[in-house]
Structures are given as structure tokens and as C-alpha cells.
Amino acid sequence: MTARHLLPAIAAAALLLTAPAASSQDLRMATSFAVESLDPISDGFWMQEFGVGEMLMQFREDGGFYPWLLSDLRLDGETRWVLTLREGIRFHNGNRLDAEAVHAAIAHQLDHSAGARGSFPDDARFTVTGEYELTFETDAPFPALPALLADETVFLIYDVAAVDASGSDDGALAAAGIYTGPYRIDTLDADTLTLSRFDQYWQGMPALEEVSVHFISDTNARLLAVQNDEIDIALFMPIAVVPVIEATPGLHFSADTPSANSYSTFLNLREPPFDDPRVRRAFALAIDYDSIAKDIFSGLFQPATSFYASLYRFAVDNLATDTERAAQLLDEAGWLMGPDGVRYRDGQPLRLSILYNPGVSDLVALTTGLQAQLHPHGFVVEPRGVPDTYAAYGEPGWNAGVHNQSSGGNGVPELFLRRHFTPDGDRNYGGYDNPEITELANRLSTTTGEAERHQLLERIQTIMIEEDVGFLILVDSRLGVVSNDRYASYRPGFYFFNLDWQTQPD
């Protein structure tokens, strides 16, 4: 989506009737992604993003982990962690959050979530050791625990007894009050999630009375909704709208600080041409990362320089463009340039099917940009829009997919490596299998010393960028939003924290 395409839509908005202004105690948000159910296992990760659910720890923009529902997390020896809960916290249904309730939530996730189960070694043990205390023990050191307790896909805390009593019915789950955040669920339908203030919230009285989250996949429609005062804040807005916003009174664009967010791509090693490591390396070398940041994203994003986002101190700047070397590698792999500017091998063109979600306009621009960049190097890029890129990874016929995916594992990168790049990883979408990466990921999983961890990570980045490519960061991204005058000062929260108890109009 470009500014040129958005201008007619903005002009047309002036012809539409303006909706009544919202109450000063309300917030209306729009997102491009739908919350499809209230099942805490399959869709619970949305809850912390909109102020409903909470976790034991919180990942913040400095790359550190901080207690959230916990008051303290400490390492007692090499293999034992002590978790101390804050006292006085209650679920929305009034039930007390104590060590037994947290232990039940952890056990429920480990029993029902493949992501949670796959993140821990088989010998991991959580034990209730006090009314507000749990311990976690493993046979070997396990430095990843703080990150796992801050991961929205692993341990969101909810009232298991209330979930079991509600079954799979969304209405029953909404009424069950299973979370602890500042806002509780009222309703969920195909178009909207509605929330209301939880007056007994443990940090204080939430600033807003009601919140509605509207599912609007089309970028133009979200923008028009803000323009027409139907929405206060539109999330996941592309950089291309900035010139339009600057020229339109009453609209404001903002982005979070550079963080762990990245637009990136997984490569499919199971199918040609990326079953050949030379082609994967050539693909990485042919991309102009500076141009992606400068030209596609107007200089508001940072160019990718590493396997990891620049936020992390362990990031090594070894990602670069080298089109001559890319051409040499493609020649060596038998992909020769034809008279039509396309490379061929055995009569077949060097064709890439790249998946993307058309509901995220930045990904539309990024995929189109890759198509233009790679064409002079003999690649035929065929963008393929799908509603769920990750679901499409389970099907044949794709070579790469672009999305907002960080490689840093919330500051503990072995989590990402083990799940995505080891043979038994539950998210190994591309069939990556490099024995040295598997060994290094396993060593990293039990290494606590910073210097030794950085040494292992340096070797991992050398392999993943220079030897055996399976994933690339394309640009260090920032979350963009468009807001109205009531929320002109709103800034997107780090790590998708879109709403907290203090969010309010200016």
C-alpha cells in the first residue's frame, strides 16, 4: 500500500457521515488480526496484548526481564529458581491468585500446549513451596526460565478451574473471568472484542471504563475508521501512510522505539531451489537491506545487519549485500542467466513462491520490494497472499514467507533456535537440519555465563548467515499506529503491549 493509493480514500472520507464522539472513558482500537476464540491454549496470547491477561514476567525494551505477577525471581544455586508471587491479586471472577493457582496454569499449559511443552527439558519440575512461592528445578542449568515466564505463547496465567467449568464455549469463557489484567472480557464475535474495566485490578483503578477492539483487516478501512471517528487508534499501520497523515488534520502517526521486532523470512529447505545452500546464500547476498529500510520504509526502520535485531548486545553485523558473490554462487549451483534476464537450470526458471499476509500492508510493500530487487539477479518472485502465513507453512509449494518474526527468543535466543531450527522443533517450518546448530543450541540452553554465551552466539550467526541460511531478518521494524486527536500522544507498547491500566486519552 502506497501513499498514492491512500490519498483518494482519505479524500472520500470527507463525504462520509461522522460517528458520534466517544466517551472520554472509552477506547476504540482496530487491529488487522481477528481474535478467533477465547480458548486460552490456542488464542490466549492475544489477551496480554489488550490488557486482559498477564504473565509472571515481562520482557522490556532494554532486553531485560522484570517481575510482573511475580514480585521476585531469583536463581538459588545453579539449577533451582525461586518464584515469589505478589500478594493480593485476584482473577476477574474473584478467585485468589496464589501459588496453587499459578501451578495449575503452568501444568495446564504443559499438558495442552505443544509450544510450552517443547520449551522445557523433560526433567523440568515446578513445585509449590509456599502460599505465594514456587520453585523450578532442572538437572542442568536452565537460563531460559525468565524468558519463558515472559512469553505470551508459553505461560499466560489464567484460572484453570474456571476454564474447565466453561468448556470450549466462548460465551461461558467470557463470563468466567479467567484472567487478572486491568480489563475483563464482555463479548467476542467475528468483528469485535469488547472489554470493561476490572475495578479490583491489583495495580490500581484502570483509566478507561470500556474498550472495544475491532477486527478490520484492510489498511484503508482502518485509516478511514479513525478519520470518521469510529475508531480512536488503528494498529499495524504501514509506514506508507506517513505522508497522508502529515497532510490530514486530526490524524497522528507514531511508532515504537526500535526493538526486537523484525520483518523476516523463513526459507523452505524441503523444496528446490532452497534445498541447495548455495542458492539460499545467494538469495541473502542479493538483497539490498539498506534500500529496504530507506526506500520501502522511508528511513523509519533500521537496516538489517545481523541474524538478530540490533537491540541485542550479542548481535554480530555480518549480514551484507554482495551481488557479485551472489551471481557466482548461482552459477556454481547451475542456475545460469538466460537471454530474458531469468536464470534457468535444466530448462526450469529460478522461481520463488513467497508467502505474505495481505492484511499487513508493510508486508505487501516488502514482498513487492523483494520481487523488484531480486529480478535483476535472475529470480522470478511470485508473491502469494495468504490469511495465515504460519498455517500455509504446513502445505507444500512455498519457498519463503515474510512476516513480523523476531529471532531473539525474547532475549534468550536458544528458544527460537530449538523450536525453529532443530529436527524436533515444533516450529521448524522449513525443515532446517544442521547438526552444529543443534549442538550449539543445546549448549546455549545450559550456559549461563555471558562471555561464553556470546562466543556460542557468534558461531551460530556465522553459520546462519554465511554458511547455511534458513532464516533472514530483512529489516528491523517498528510498530506503527494511527490515532485521532484524543489519543495523539499514544505510542505502541514494546512487544505488542497495546494497552495497559494507565492507557487513556491525552
N, C-alpha and C positions, 0 to 999 in steps of 0.2 A: 504494500500500500504506500503510495507516494503522496506528498503534499498536494500535487496537482490533482490527484483523484479525489482528495478530500474537500477541496475548495467548493465545488458545486454543491456537495451535500451540506456544507455549513451554510452556504447562501440559502439553500432551500429551507433550512431550519427556521429562518425568519418568517416563513409563511405559515408555520405550524402554530397551533394554539399553545399557550404557555400553561403548564400544570400549576395548581396551587402551590405556594411555597410550603416547604416542610417546617415542622415544629423545630424550635431551637434545641429540643432534646431528642431529636431523631437523627439517624444517619441512613442514607440510602446509597449502597455500593453496587457496582456492576462488575462482574468478572466474566471472562471468556470461557471458564470451565464450569460445568454443572456438577453440583453435589448430587450424586445419583441415588444414594441411600444413606441411612443413618446407622448402618452396620459398622460398629467400631473397628472391626477387623479389616474390612475391605475399603471403607471410606472415612475412617476416623481421622486420618491425617489432615482433613480439611478443618477439623474443629479447632485446633490451636491457631490456625491462620485467621480465624474470625472471632477470636475471643471467647470460645465456648469451652474448649478443652485445654489442659495444661500438662506439662511434663515435670519430671523430677529435677532436671537440669535444663539450662538454657544456653544455646550457642549464640555468641555475640560477635559484633563486627571486628573486634580486635583478635579474633581467632581463639578466644578463651571460652571456658565453660564456667557457668555460675549457678549456684543453687536457685531453684525455683520453688517447687513444692517441698524440696528438701531445705533444711536450714544449714546442713553441713554434709560434706562428702570428704572422707579422708582415707588415705591408704595406711593401713595398720600392718607394717611388715611389707613383704614383697608380694604376697598373694591374697591378702584379705583387705577388703574395703568395708568401711562402716558408713551406713546411710542413716542420717538423722532427719526425721520429718519435722516440719513446722507444726506446732500445735494449734488447735482451734479452727482448722479448715474443715468445711463440710461440703458434701456434694449438693447439687441443686435440690435434691429430694430431702435434704436434711440429715442424711446419714453421715456419720463421722468418718473423716479420712484419717485412719490410723495405720499402723504397720500391717495389721492383718488385711485391711482393705487393699493396700498397695501390693502386698504379696499376692493376693488373689488376682489383681490386674496383671501383674507380671506373669504369673503362672498361666493365666488365660491366654495372654499373647503368645507365650512359648508353646502352648498346646495347639493354637489355631492359626498362628501367623508364620508362614514359611520364612518371611523376612526376619522376624525376631528370632526364630529358632536357628536360622542359618548364621546369625551374627555371633553366636556364643559357642565356645567349646563344649563338648559333651559332659565335661566334668564341672561345669559351672553350677554353683549352688547358692540360691538365695534362702536366707533363714531369718525368721522373726526372732529378734533377741531382746525386744523391749516393746513397750506400748507404742512408742514412736521411733523404734530403731530396727533396722535390718542389717544383716551382714551379707556380703557377697564374697565367695571364695572360689578359687580355682587352683589346680595343682601347679600351674606355671604362672608367671606374671602375666597380667592382662591389662595393659594400659588403655584399652579402648572403652572401658566402662563409662567414664564421663560423657563421651560422645554418644554412646548408645542410649544413655538416660536422657539425652537431649534430642534424640532422633524421632521425628514425628511418625515415622513408619515403623518404629520399634516399640516404644513404651509410652504411649499416651495413657494417662491414668483415668480410669472410669470405674463405676460401681458395678462389679461383676454380677452380684446377686440381682440387681435391678435389670441388668441386661438379660440374664437367664429367664427372669419372670416375664419379660416383654416379648421374647422370641424374636422373629425377624420382621415384625410389623413396625413400619416407620412411625405411625401414629402413637403406638404404645411406647416406642423408644423415646420419642419427643417428650411424652408426658412423664417418662420415668426419671428424668433429671439426673442423668448418669455422670455428668462432668462437674468440674469445680471452678470454671472460669467466670469472668465478670458478666457474661451473657448466657442465658439459657435458651434452649430451642423451644419455639412455639409451634411452627409448622414447616414442612418441606413438601413442595410439589415440583413439577417438572420445570417451573420457571423461577421459583423464588424460595429462599430460606429466610424465615423470619425469626427474630430473636428479641428477647426482652431482658431488662436489667435484673440481675440477681442481687437483691438488696443486702444479702448477708455475705457478700464477697469478702474474702479474708484480707485483701489489701486496702479496702475502703469502698465507699459508695461509687459505683461506676457512673461516669459522667452523662451517659445517654440513657434515655428511657427505652427506646426501641431502635432496632437495627434491622434493615432488610438487605439481603444480598440477592441480586438479580442475575440470572444466567443469560448473558447476551453474547453470543459467540462472535458476531460481526463487529469489527472495529468501528465502522461508520455509525452503526446503530448505538454503540456505547457513547460515542462522541456526541451524537445528536441528543441522546438522553440527558447528558449534562447540560448541553446548550438549552434544552427545553425545560430545565428544572424538574425533570423526572428522576434524576439521579444526582447525588452530590459528588461522588468520586467514582471514576471509571478506572479499573485496574488493568494492568498488562497492555498499556498503550504504547504504540511504536514510536520510535524517535522521529519518524517521518511527519508526525503531526505537529512538531515544534513550530515550524513557520506559520502554520494555520492558527495555533493557539496564540502566538505572539501578536497576530493581526486581529484577534477576536476578543472584544471586551467581555469580561466576566468569566473567561476561561483561563486556567492556570495549569502549566505542566511542571512536574517535579520528578526527580529521580533520586533513588537512594545513593549513598556513597558507594564507590567501587568495593565489591565484596567477594564472597565466594561464588556468586552467580556467574555462570558462563554459558554462552551458546556453543554447543559442541556437537560432535558426531561419533556414533559407533560405526564401525566397519564390519561387514559380513564376510568372514573368512571362509564360510562354508561353500561359497559360490564364486565362479570366475567373475571379474578378474582379480578380486581381492584375496583369492586363495594364494596368490603369489606375493610374497613380502616385498619384492621389488616394485610392484605396481602400487602397493599401499604407501611405500616410502616416496615414490614419485608423486603420488596424489598429495601427500603432505608438503612436499617441496614446491609444487606448482601453485599453491595457494598464496595469495598476497594478503597477509594478515594485517599489514598497515593500511591497505586500501579498504579492507572490510570495516575497520574502526573509523577511518577518516571519511570515506566516500559513502558507504552504505549507512553508517550510523552517525554521520555528521560530527565526528570527533568527540561525541559524548561518551563513547565506550573506549576502553583501553585495548590496544592491540595484544593479541595472544602472543606470549613469548616462551611458554613452558607447557609441560603436561599438567601443571597446577596453576590455579589463579594466583595473581601476584600478591594477594593478601597473605599468603603463607610464606613464612621465613625459609622454608625448605625448598621453595620453587627454584629450579635451575633454568636459566634463559638459554635453552638450546633448540628452540623452535624458530625456524627461519625459512625464508623463501630462497630457492636456488633453482631457477627454471632450466639452466643448462644441465645440472646434475639430474633433474627430473627426466629430461629428454634422453640422457644416457641410459638411465635405468629402464625406461620403457623400451628403448632399442634392444638392450640386453635381454629383456623379457620376451622379445619377439613381436612387440607391438610397433609396427612401422608406419610412418606417416604416409598417407595416401595423397593423391593429387587434389582431392577435395578438402584437404585440411583435417581429415579424420584418420586416426590410427586404426590399423587393421592387423589381425593375426588369424591366419587360416581362413581368410575371407570374412571374418566377423568383426564388426566395429567395436571400438573400446567404449562400450555403453555402460552408464551407471544409472540405476534407478535410486533416487534419493527421496526418502520419506520425509514429510513435514506436516505439521498441523496448520491448516489454512486459517484456523481461528486465532492464531498468534501472528499478527501482521509482520512483526520483526522477522519471524521465520520465513515468511513469504519473501521478504526482501533479501534475506540471507541466502536462501536457496536459489533465487534468481541471480544473485550476485555470483555465487559459486558456478552456476551454469555459464555465465559470461566469462568468468576468469579462466575456467578450465577448457573452454572451447578452443582457444589458440594453441593449446598443448595437445590437441587431438582427442580429447574426451567428448563423448556425446552424453550430456547430462539430461536425464528425463525426470523432472520433479513429479512426485506423486503425493497429492494431498490425501491425508487420512485423518479421521477424527481422533484416533488414539495411536500415536506412533509406537508406544511400547507394546500394545496389543498386536500391531502389524508385524512386530519383530518375530512373532511366533509363526508367521507364514513365510513361504518361500518367495523368491522373486525380487528381493531388495538387496541393494549393495551398501547403502549408508542411510542414516537418518539424522536429521538435525532437530535439536530441542534445547531447552534450558536444563542442563545437567552438569552439576559440579563433580569434579574428580577428587575433591579433597576429603570426602568422607566426614564432613563436619569437623575438620581439624585432626582426624585420626585416619590417614589415608589407607591403612590396611583394610578397613571396612569395605571401601569401594573396590580395592583390588581383589579381595577374596570373593566378593559377590559377583563381580563383573568379568574377571579375567583369570579365574582358576577353573579347571574342568568341572568341579562340582558346584560352582557358584550358581545360585538361584536366579541371577540376572545376567548370565553370560550369553547375551543376545547374539553375539557374532561368532560363537564357537571358538573363542580365543584359547590357546593352549600352548604356553611357553613354560617349560619346566623350571627355568631360572626365575621367572616372575613368580611362579607358585612358591618356590623355595624362599625367595626374598619376602613375599607377603607373609608367609608363615613365620619367618624370623622376626619381621617387623611386629607381628602380633604379640610377641613376648619380650620385646625390647623396650625398656623404659628410659635409658639414657639418651639425652637429646643429641649428643655428638654422634653416637653410634646409629641412632635412627636417621640422622641426616646423611650419613655415609651410605646406608642402605637405600635411602630415597634417591640419592644421586645416581646410583647404579640403575635403579628402576626407571628413572627418567631417561637415561641414556638408551636403555632397551626400547622403551615405549615410543621414543621419538626418532632415534637414529638407526634402530635395528629391526624391530618387529612391531610396527604400528598396528594398533587395534582401536584406538580412540584418539580424537584430537579436540583440543579446545580451539575454537575458531575466533572467538573474541571474548574478552572479559566484559560481561554485560552488566547493566543496571536496570532495576525495575522502574518502569515509568508509569505515572498516573496523570490523569487529567481531572481537575476539580473545579468547582464553582467558587464564587466569592466567599461563601460561608466556610469553606474548607481550603482557602487559598494557601494556608501555611502547612497543610498536610504533607507529610513525607512518607514514602513507603517504608515499612519496617524491614530491618535486616532479616534475612532467612524467612521471608513470607509472613512476618508478623504484621498483618494488615490492620489489626485492631487490638487495642488493649484497654484497660479500665479507665485510662485518662484521656483517650481519644475524644475530642469534642470540637465544635465549631471554633473558629478563630476567636 
